[in-house]
Amino acid sequence: MISSLSKRWSSIVRLLPCSSSSAEVLFPIIKDVIRDVEACGLSVHVLCTDNYPMNVDIFKLFSPSRLLEHIVPHPMDSNRPLFLLFDFVHIIKSIRNNWLNQIDYNKTFTYPDFENIQVASTAVFEEIRELYKSDQHFVAKLAPRLTSKACWPSTLERQNVSLALRIFDESTAAALNVSYQSRYHTSTNSQTADFIAIICNVWKIFNINTPNKGILHKDEFSVPLTYNDTRFMFLQRVVDWAESWRVMPDKRGKLSPQTFTSFRHSCIALPCIVNHLTGNCGYSYVLSSFLQNDPLEHHFGLYRMMSGAQYNITYCQVLETERRIKLSSILKLFSKMPVEDRISLKNFLESCSSSCDQDSHASFSLEMYLSAIQGYSGIELNKQILQSLSFIAGYSVHAYYKHSTKCQSCLLFLTENKEMEIEEPSDSEYRLIQIIDPGSLKWPSSDVIDAIITLWKVFSSIESQPSIFNNFITGPSRSILIGSTTSLIENEQAEVWRVMCDECGTLMWDVLAKLLTATSNCLISNKIKNMNSQLPLKPCVENTRKLKKLKPN
């Protein structure tokens, strides 16, 4: 497959059926493909593949010294460079798989500290699993990205990069730091979180897919790459760090030699590719995600799904599917109706939602639930849940402000000053926000946090009563939750929210309803996910049958 470096375009150029092959057989075929592509007027700058041993051997054949190099003479013109790169999507899966393959019970990596390579640190995968176990039954989660499949992936699930990215995620690292600091009453970070942060930052550099990603996320690692970018110094530090890790005397707690080689190779090759494209080929910037094999993996998925969702398919099915894909790319469907007569899906869904809400409000009575939650104030609230609820409260403020009139007076009423001093950072309700905040997160005011805590206590009170909860979860859950919470807040905190904004005239009571709506959606969604994760698995016979089907004849 060939893929453009400047836009979302890719195309299959050659299909080669084979049951087994070698580097010596594939090497001349790849050179022929490069020659044919160049003959069509295109320029081949980069070859990208995974770190499978045969592909590594092919890269070595491109080098005159028969050693693995990131720059080799171009087969069509020896004066031009050809860059060899390993797909970082496969590398990050390999890092996660190497971590899981450690033979000790806790799955421990022993790596050099990034700031001082003379100091050894440990990254323990069992800490991530313990974090998930402590968090899985809560509706206000400290690490919302973690799932059971991410922590205990099967052999097939290890091929899914999205599960690996749930481990190497900023929210997971922040949750580990919050849990570690709260447990040991310290301000130092978890060493496991530090390791995740290193891999996460490298992944950001290799996964820049839009020009505005860094601006929207306020993340310097996600800005498009330019000539002699300052992040190349960070990648060089990563190369030195990986080399120090590789030569550590202990043979355990390391990446495999293949993963070490591909990781180091890619971190060296990317700056050279960017400098060549921006310095010699007229590119003003480079989006690094265009240097991945995602289009090819997407095509493999289409082949299987369009062939009856089969894992093993024939070459005839591949050809038929490729013809359908080519045809669909040429024939674009469009509506012949005038613009004013076209149906707006958004307006249709909003009308359905409003009618459903009206029906829901008419079908239940709050008295039953208000009488069932009389003891809600006695529900205990630990520090972990408080920090999670504060983060959810900040998200609720953001969700409201995003679709509001952007009134600054309303924002000042709903948020706190980020520069305020926190006496005990590890115990503060803002600690999780403080760790994750790149500069754009909302710090909710104490009144907003109190309202969200009331909502959570109402939900927990209903959840603790099975008979009431069954009616709640099968009925208009959100309307019940918001109605019960607003009734309690009106009795206890009405003077706080029964005010009007002097600048835009918005009634804060209406704003409160929108904040509670966003939080209710989050809590109910997490509860449903918890219930689904506790469903019994399918019988072992079906699992065995599926595995037998996947085995080649």
C-alpha positions as CSV (number, residue, x, y, z in Angstrom):
1,M,0.0,0.0,0.0
2,I,1.1,3.6,-0.7
3,S,-0.1,6.5,1.4
4,S,0.2,10.2,1.1
5,L,2.2,12.3,3.5
6,S,0.1,15.4,3.0
7,K,-3.6,14.2,2.9
8,R,-5.8,11.3,3.7
9,W,-5.2,9.2,0.7
10,S,-4.0,5.6,0.3
11,S,-4.2,2.9,-2.3
12,I,-3.3,-0.8,-2.7
13,V,-0.7,-1.2,-5.4
14,R,0.0,-4.9,-5.3
15,L,-1.5,-8.0,-3.8
16,L,0.7,-11.0,-3.3
17,P,-0.8,-14.3,-2.1
18,C,1.6,-16.5,-0.2
19,S,1.6,-19.0,2.6
20,S,5.3,-18.5,3.6
21,S,8.1,-16.2,2.4
22,S,11.4,-14.8,3.2
23,A,13.3,-11.5,3.1
24,E,15.2,-12.5,0.0
25,V,12.0,-13.2,-1.9
26,L,10.2,-10.1,-0.8
27,F,13.1,-7.6,-1.2
28,P,13.1,-7.5,-5.1
29,I,9.3,-7.4,-5.1
30,I,9.4,-4.2,-2.9
31,K,12.0,-2.7,-5.2
32,D,9.7,-3.4,-8.2
33,V,6.8,-1.7,-6.4
34,I,9.0,1.4,-5.6
35,R,10.0,1.5,-9.3
36,D,6.4,1.3,-10.5
37,V,5.2,4.0,-8.1
38,E,8.1,6.3,-9.1
39,A,7.2,5.7,-12.8
40,C,3.7,7.1,-12.1
41,G,5.2,10.4,-11.0
42,L,5.1,9.9,-7.3
43,S,8.1,10.1,-4.9
44,V,8.7,7.4,-2.3
45,H,10.3,8.9,0.8
46,V,9.6,6.4,3.6
47,L,9.1,2.7,4.0
48,C,7.1,1.8,7.1
49,T,6.4,-1.7,8.6
50,D,6.1,-3.5,11.9
51,N,9.0,-5.0,13.7
52,Y,8.4,-8.6,12.6
53,P,11.9,-10.3,12.2
54,M,11.4,-10.9,8.4
55,N,10.6,-7.2,7.9
56,V,13.7,-6.2,9.9
57,D,15.8,-8.5,7.6
58,I,14.3,-6.7,4.5
59,F,15.3,-3.4,5.9
60,K,18.8,-4.7,6.4
61,L,19.0,-5.7,2.7
62,F,18.3,-2.1,1.7
63,S,21.6,-1.1,3.4
64,P,24.9,-1.5,1.6
65,S,26.5,-2.7,4.9
66,R,23.6,-5.2,5.5
67,L,23.0,-3.6,8.9
68,L,19.8,-2.0,10.1
69,E,20.0,1.7,9.3
70,H,17.3,4.5,9.3
71,I,18.7,6.1,6.1
72,V,19.7,4.1,3.0
73,P,20.3,5.0,-0.7
74,H,17.2,5.2,-2.7
75,P,16.8,2.2,-5.1
76,M,15.9,4.5,-8.0
77,D,18.5,7.2,-7.3
78,S,21.5,6.7,-5.0
79,N,21.8,10.4,-4.4
80,R,18.3,10.5,-2.8
81,P,17.7,9.2,0.7
82,L,15.1,6.5,1.6
83,F,14.0,6.4,5.2
84,L,13.2,3.2,7.0
85,L,10.7,3.4,9.9
86,F,8.9,1.0,12.2
87,D,5.3,1.6,12.8
88,F,4.9,3.0,16.3
89,V,1.4,1.5,16.7
90,H,3.0,-1.9,16.7
91,I,5.8,-0.7,19.0
92,I,3.4,0.5,21.7
93,K,1.6,-2.8,21.6
94,S,4.9,-4.6,21.9
95,I,5.9,-2.5,24.9
96,R,2.6,-3.4,26.6
97,N,2.9,-7.1,25.7
98,N,6.5,-7.2,27.0
99,W,5.3,-5.7,30.2
100,L,2.6,-8.4,30.6
101,N,5.1,-11.2,29.7
102,Q,7.3,-10.5,32.7
103,I,7.6,-13.7,34.7
104,D,7.3,-12.2,38.2
105,Y,3.9,-12.0,39.8
106,N,3.7,-8.2,39.8
107,K,4.8,-7.9,36.2
108,T,7.7,-5.5,37.0
109,F,9.8,-3.4,34.6
110,T,13.1,-2.2,36.1
111,Y,14.1,0.9,34.1
112,P,16.5,3.9,34.7
113,D,14.9,7.1,35.9
114,F,14.4,9.5,33.1
115,E,16.0,12.5,34.8
116,N,18.9,10.5,36.4
117,I,19.7,7.3,34.5
118,Q,22.0,6.2,37.3
119,V,18.9,5.6,39.6
120,A,16.8,2.5,39.0
121,S,13.0,2.7,39.0
122,T,10.3,0.1,38.8
123,A,7.0,0.1,36.8
124,V,4.6,-2.5,38.2
125,F,1.7,-3.6,36.1
126,E,-0.1,-5.0,39.1
127,E,-0.5,-1.4,40.4
128,I,-2.6,-0.7,37.4
129,R,-4.7,-3.8,38.0
130,E,-5.1,-2.9,41.7
131,L,-6.2,0.6,40.7
132,Y,-8.8,-0.8,38.4
133,K,-10.1,-3.2,41.1
134,S,-10.4,-0.4,43.6
135,D,-12.2,1.7,41.0
136,Q,-14.4,-0.8,39.1
137,H,-17.5,-0.7,41.4
138,F,-17.6,3.1,41.7
139,V,-19.7,5.3,39.4
140,A,-17.3,8.2,40.0
141,K,-14.1,6.7,38.6
142,L,-10.5,7.8,39.3
143,A,-9.2,6.1,36.1
144,P,-12.2,6.0,33.7
145,R,-10.1,4.7,30.8
146,L,-9.2,1.4,32.5
147,T,-11.2,-1.7,31.7
148,S,-10.9,-5.4,32.5
149,K,-9.9,-6.1,28.9
150,A,-7.1,-3.5,29.1
151,C,-5.8,-5.0,32.4
152,W,-6.2,-8.7,31.5
153,P,-6.2,-8.9,27.6
154,S,-6.5,-12.2,25.9
155,T,-4.2,-13.3,23.2
156,L,-6.4,-11.9,20.5
157,E,-7.1,-8.7,22.4
158,R,-3.4,-8.0,22.7
159,Q,-3.5,-7.1,19.0
160,N,-5.9,-4.2,19.8
161,V,-3.9,-1.0,20.1
162,S,-6.8,0.8,21.7
163,L,-6.5,-1.4,24.8
164,A,-2.8,-0.6,25.0
165,L,-3.6,3.1,24.8
166,R,-5.9,2.7,27.8
167,I,-2.8,1.8,29.8
168,F,-0.5,4.5,28.3
169,D,-2.9,7.3,29.0
170,E,-2.6,10.6,30.9
171,S,-5.7,9.8,33.0
172,T,-4.2,6.5,34.1
173,A,-0.9,8.1,35.1
174,A,-2.7,10.8,37.0
175,A,-4.9,8.3,38.8
176,L,-1.8,6.3,39.8
177,N,-0.2,9.5,41.2
178,V,-3.3,10.5,43.1
179,S,-3.7,7.0,44.6
180,Y,0.0,6.7,45.5
181,Q,0.2,10.2,47.1
182,S,-3.0,9.6,49.1
183,R,-1.9,6.2,50.3
184,Y,1.6,7.2,51.4
185,H,0.9,10.9,52.2
186,T,3.7,12.1,50.0
187,S,4.1,14.6,47.1
188,T,6.3,12.3,45.0
189,N,4.9,10.6,41.9
190,S,4.4,6.9,41.4
191,Q,7.3,5.3,39.4
192,T,4.7,3.3,37.4
193,A,3.0,6.6,36.5
194,D,6.4,8.1,35.5
195,F,7.0,5.2,33.1
196,I,3.6,5.6,31.5
197,A,4.1,9.3,31.1
198,I,7.4,8.7,29.2
199,I,5.7,6.3,26.7
200,C,2.6,8.5,26.5
201,N,4.7,11.6,25.5
202,V,6.6,9.6,22.8
203,W,3.2,8.3,21.5
204,K,1.9,11.9,21.3
205,I,4.8,12.9,19.1
206,F,4.2,9.9,16.8
207,N,0.4,10.4,16.6
208,I,-0.1,14.0,15.5
209,N,-3.0,13.7,13.1
210,T,-4.3,17.2,12.7
211,P,-2.6,20.7,12.5
212,N,-4.8,22.0,15.4
213,K,-4.5,19.1,17.8
214,G,-1.8,20.7,20.0
215,I,-3.8,24.0,20.1
216,L,-7.1,22.3,21.0
217,H,-5.5,20.1,23.7
218,K,-3.0,22.8,24.8
219,D,-0.3,20.1,24.5
220,E,3.1,21.0,23.2
221,F,3.8,17.4,22.3
222,S,0.9,17.3,19.8
223,V,1.8,20.3,17.7
224,P,2.8,19.5,14.1
225,L,6.5,18.7,13.7
226,T,8.8,21.3,12.0
227,Y,12.4,21.7,11.0
228,N,14.8,21.1,13.9
229,D,11.9,20.9,16.3
230,T,12.7,21.2,20.0
231,R,10.9,17.9,20.6
232,F,13.7,16.1,18.8
233,M,15.9,16.8,21.8
234,F,13.3,15.0,23.9
235,L,13.4,12.0,21.5
236,Q,17.2,12.0,21.7
237,R,16.9,11.8,25.5
238,V,14.5,8.9,25.1
239,V,17.0,7.2,22.9
240,D,19.7,7.6,25.5
241,W,17.3,6.4,28.2
242,A,16.3,3.3,26.2
243,E,20.0,2.5,25.6
244,S,20.7,2.9,29.3
245,W,17.8,0.5,30.0
246,R,19.1,-2.0,27.5
247,V,22.6,-2.3,29.1
248,M,21.3,-2.6,32.6
249,P,22.9,-5.7,34.2
250,D,19.7,-7.4,35.2
251,K,18.3,-9.4,32.4
252,R,14.7,-9.3,33.8
253,G,12.4,-6.4,33.8
254,K,13.3,-5.2,30.3
255,L,11.8,-5.0,26.8
256,S,12.7,-7.7,24.3
257,P,15.7,-7.1,22.0
258,Q,13.4,-6.7,19.0
259,T,11.3,-4.1,20.8
260,F,14.3,-2.2,22.0
261,T,15.7,-2.1,18.5
262,S,12.5,-0.9,16.8
263,F,11.8,1.7,19.6
264,R,15.3,3.2,19.4
265,H,15.3,3.0,15.6
266,S,12.0,4.9,15.2
267,C,13.0,7.6,17.7
268,I,16.1,8.3,15.7
269,A,14.4,8.1,12.2
270,L,11.5,10.4,12.8
271,P,13.6,13.6,13.3
272,C,15.6,12.8,10.1
273,I,12.4,12.3,8.1
274,V,10.9,15.5,9.3
275,N,14.0,17.5,8.7
276,H,14.3,16.1,5.1
277,L,10.6,16.8,4.3
278,T,10.6,20.3,5.7
279,G,14.1,21.2,4.5
280,N,14.3,19.7,1.0
281,C,10.7,18.8,-0.1
282,G,8.8,22.0,0.6
283,Y,6.8,20.8,3.6
284,S,6.0,23.5,6.2
285,Y,5.2,20.9,8.8
286,V,4.7,17.1,9.1
287,L,1.8,15.2,10.7
288,S,3.5,12.1,12.1
289,S,0.4,9.9,12.1
290,F,0.7,9.9,8.3
291,L,3.8,7.7,8.8
292,Q,1.8,4.9,10.4
293,N,0.3,1.7,8.9
294,D,-3.2,2.6,10.0
295,P,-4.6,2.7,6.4
296,L,-3.3,-0.8,5.7
297,E,-4.7,-2.2,9.0
298,H,-8.0,-0.5,8.1
299,H,-8.0,-2.2,4.7
300,F,-7.4,-5.6,6.4
301,G,-10.4,-4.9,8.5
302,L,-12.5,-4.1,5.5
303,Y,-11.4,-7.3,3.8
304,R,-12.6,-9.4,6.7
305,M,-15.8,-7.5,7.4
306,M,-16.9,-7.4,3.8
307,S,-16.2,-11.1,3.4
308,G,-18.7,-12.2,6.0
309,A,-16.8,-11.1,9.2
310,Q,-14.3,-14.0,8.7
311,Y,-10.8,-13.9,10.1
312,N,-9.2,-16.2,7.5
313,I,-10.3,-15.3,3.9
314,T,-9.3,-16.4,0.4
315,Y,-7.5,-14.4,-2.2
316,C,-10.7,-14.4,-4.3
317,Q,-12.6,-12.7,-1.5
318,V,-9.7,-10.1,-1.2
319,L,-10.0,-9.3,-4.9
320,E,-13.8,-9.0,-4.8
321,T,-13.6,-6.7,-1.7
322,E,-10.9,-4.5,-3.3
323,R,-13.2,-4.0,-6.3
324,R,-16.0,-3.0,-4.1
325,I,-13.8,-0.5,-2.2
326,K,-12.6,1.0,-5.4
327,L,-16.1,1.3,-6.7
328,S,-17.4,3.0,-3.6
329,S,-14.5,5.5,-3.7
330,I,-15.6,6.5,-7.2
331,L,-19.4,6.5,-6.8
332,K,-20.3,9.2,-4.2
333,L,-23.9,9.2,-2.9
334,F,-25.7,12.5,-2.6
335,S,-29.2,13.8,-2.1
336,K,-31.1,15.3,-5.0
337,M,-33.6,17.1,-2.7
338,P,-33.3,20.8,-2.3
339,V,-31.4,22.0,0.7
340,E,-34.5,23.5,2.4
341,D,-36.4,20.2,2.1
342,R,-33.6,17.9,3.5
343,I,-34.2,16.3,6.9
344,S,-31.8,17.5,9.7
345,L,-30.9,14.5,11.7
346,K,-29.9,16.7,14.6
347,N,-33.3,18.5,14.7
348,F,-35.0,15.1,14.4
349,L,-33.1,13.6,17.4
350,E,-33.7,16.8,19.5
351,S,-37.5,16.6,18.8
352,C,-37.5,12.9,19.8
353,S,-35.4,13.6,22.9
354,S,-37.8,16.4,24.0
355,S,-40.9,14.2,23.5
356,C,-39.3,11.3,25.4
357,D,-38.4,13.6,28.3
358,Q,-42.0,14.9,28.5
359,D,-43.3,11.3,28.5
360,S,-40.7,10.3,31.1
361,H,-41.6,13.2,33.5
362,A,-45.2,12.2,33.3
363,S,-44.6,8.5,34.0
364,F,-43.0,8.6,37.5
365,S,-43.5,10.3,40.9
366,L,-40.7,11.7,42.9
367,E,-42.3,11.0,46.3
368,M,-41.4,7.3,46.2
369,Y,-37.7,8.2,45.6
370,L,-37.6,11.1,48.0
371,S,-38.9,8.9,50.8
372,A,-36.3,6.2,49.9
373,I,-33.3,8.6,50.1
374,Q,-34.0,10.1,53.5
375,G,-30.6,8.9,54.8
376,Y,-28.6,10.1,51.9
377,S,-26.6,12.6,54.0
378,G,-25.1,9.8,56.0
379,I,-23.3,8.2,53.0
380,E,-19.6,8.3,53.5
381,L,-17.4,10.1,50.9
382,N,-13.8,9.1,50.7
383,K,-11.0,11.2,49.2
384,Q,-10.8,9.2,46.0
385,I,-14.4,9.6,45.2
386,L,-14.3,13.3,46.2
387,Q,-11.4,13.9,43.7
388,S,-13.3,12.0,41.0
389,L,-16.5,14.0,41.6
390,S,-14.5,17.2,41.5
391,F,-13.1,16.3,38.1
392,I,-16.6,15.3,36.9
393,A,-17.9,18.7,38.2
394,G,-15.3,20.5,36.2
395,Y,-16.3,18.5,33.1
396,S,-20.0,19.5,33.7
397,V,-19.0,23.2,33.9
398,H,-17.0,22.8,30.7
399,A,-20.0,21.1,28.9
400,Y,-22.3,23.9,29.9
401,Y,-19.9,26.7,29.1
402,K,-19.1,25.2,25.7
403,H,-22.8,25.5,24.5
404,S,-23.6,28.7,26.5
405,T,-23.3,32.4,25.6
406,K,-19.7,32.4,27.0
407,C,-20.6,34.8,29.8
408,Q,-17.6,35.6,32.0
409,S,-19.7,36.4,35.0
410,C,-21.4,33.0,34.9
411,L,-18.0,31.4,34.5
412,L,-16.7,33.2,37.6
413,F,-19.7,32.0,39.6
414,L,-19.1,28.4,38.5
415,T,-15.3,28.1,38.8
416,E,-12.4,28.8,41.2
417,N,-9.2,30.6,40.6
418,K,-6.5,28.1,39.5
419,E,-3.8,30.1,41.2
420,M,-5.3,29.5,44.7
421,E,-3.0,27.9,47.3
422,I,-3.7,24.4,48.3
423,E,-2.5,23.6,51.9
424,E,-2.5,19.8,51.5
425,P,-2.2,19.0,47.8
426,S,-2.4,15.2,48.1
427,D,-5.7,15.5,50.0
428,S,-7.3,18.3,48.1
429,E,-10.4,17.7,46.0
430,Y,-8.6,19.5,43.1
431,R,-5.6,17.1,43.1
432,L,-6.7,15.0,40.2
433,I,-7.5,18.1,38.1
434,Q,-4.2,19.7,39.1
435,I,-2.2,16.7,37.8
436,I,-4.1,16.4,34.5
437,D,-4.7,20.1,33.8
438,P,-2.8,21.3,30.7
439,G,-4.1,24.8,31.3
440,S,-7.7,24.6,30.0
441,L,-9.5,22.5,32.5
442,K,-12.2,24.1,34.6
443,W,-11.8,24.1,38.4
444,P,-15.4,24.0,39.8
445,S,-16.4,26.2,42.7
446,S,-17.3,24.7,46.0
447,D,-21.0,25.3,45.4
448,V,-20.8,23.3,42.2
449,I,-18.9,20.5,43.9
450,D,-21.5,20.4,46.7
451,A,-24.3,20.1,44.2
452,I,-22.5,17.2,42.4
453,I,-21.8,15.5,45.7
454,T,-25.5,15.7,46.6
455,L,-26.3,14.1,43.2
456,W,-23.8,11.3,43.8
457,K,-25.2,10.7,47.3
458,V,-28.8,10.5,45.9
459,F,-27.5,8.0,43.3
460,S,-25.7,5.9,45.9
461,S,-28.7,5.9,48.2
462,I,-30.9,4.6,45.4
463,E,-28.3,2.1,44.3
464,S,-28.1,0.6,47.8
465,Q,-31.8,-0.4,47.7
466,P,-32.3,-3.2,45.1
467,S,-36.0,-2.9,44.9
468,I,-35.9,0.9,44.3
469,F,-32.9,0.6,42.0
470,N,-34.6,-1.9,39.7
471,N,-37.4,0.6,39.0
472,F,-34.9,3.4,38.7
473,I,-32.6,1.8,36.2
474,T,-35.4,0.5,33.9
475,G,-37.3,3.9,34.1
476,P,-36.4,7.5,33.2
477,S,-33.2,7.3,35.3
478,R,-31.8,10.7,34.5
479,S,-35.1,12.5,35.2
480,I,-35.5,10.7,38.5
481,L,-32.0,11.6,39.6
482,I,-32.1,15.2,38.6
483,G,-35.6,15.7,40.0
484,S,-34.7,14.2,43.4
485,T,-31.4,16.2,43.6
486,T,-33.0,19.5,42.7
487,S,-35.7,18.9,45.3
488,L,-33.0,18.4,48.0
489,I,-30.9,21.4,46.9
490,E,-34.0,23.6,46.9
491,N,-34.6,22.8,50.5
492,E,-30.9,23.2,51.6
493,Q,-29.1,25.5,49.1
494,A,-31.8,27.4,47.3
495,E,-30.3,30.8,48.3
496,V,-27.1,29.9,46.4
497,W,-28.7,29.0,43.1
498,R,-31.8,31.2,43.1
499,V,-29.8,34.1,41.7
500,M,-29.5,35.8,38.3
501,C,-26.4,36.7,36.4
502,D,-26.0,40.5,36.2
503,E,-24.3,40.4,32.9
504,C,-26.4,38.0,30.8
505,G,-29.5,37.6,32.9
506,T,-29.2,33.8,33.1
507,L,-30.9,32.2,36.1
508,M,-28.4,30.0,38.0
509,W,-31.1,27.5,38.8
510,D,-31.4,26.7,35.1
511,V,-27.6,26.4,34.9
512,L,-27.7,23.9,37.8
513,A,-30.1,21.7,35.9
514,K,-27.7,21.5,33.0
515,L,-24.7,20.7,35.3
516,L,-26.7,17.9,36.9
517,T,-27.7,16.6,33.5
518,A,-24.1,16.2,32.4
519,T,-23.1,14.5,35.7
520,S,-26.1,12.2,35.6
521,N,-25.2,11.0,32.2
522,C,-21.7,10.2,33.4
523,L,-22.8,8.4,36.6
524,I,-25.5,6.3,34.8
525,S,-23.2,5.4,32.0
526,N,-20.5,4.2,34.4
527,K,-23.1,2.2,36.3
528,I,-24.4,0.5,33.2
529,K,-20.8,-0.4,32.2
530,N,-20.2,-1.8,35.7
531,M,-23.3,-4.0,35.4
532,N,-22.3,-5.2,31.9
533,S,-18.8,-6.1,33.1
534,Q,-20.3,-8.4,35.8
535,L,-22.4,-10.4,33.3
536,P,-21.4,-14.1,33.1
537,L,-19.2,-15.1,30.3
538,K,-20.3,-17.4,27.5
539,P,-19.9,-21.1,28.0
540,C,-16.4,-22.4,27.5
541,V,-17.6,-24.6,24.6
542,E,-18.4,-21.6,22.5
543,N,-15.0,-20.0,23.2
544,T,-13.2,-23.3,22.3
545,R,-15.2,-23.5,19.0
546,K,-14.2,-20.0,18.1
547,L,-10.6,-20.6,18.7
548,K,-10.7,-23.8,16.6
549,K,-12.2,-21.8,13.7
550,L,-9.4,-19.3,13.9
551,K,-6.7,-22.0,13.5
552,P,-5.5,-22.4,9.9
553,N,-6.0,-25.8,8.3
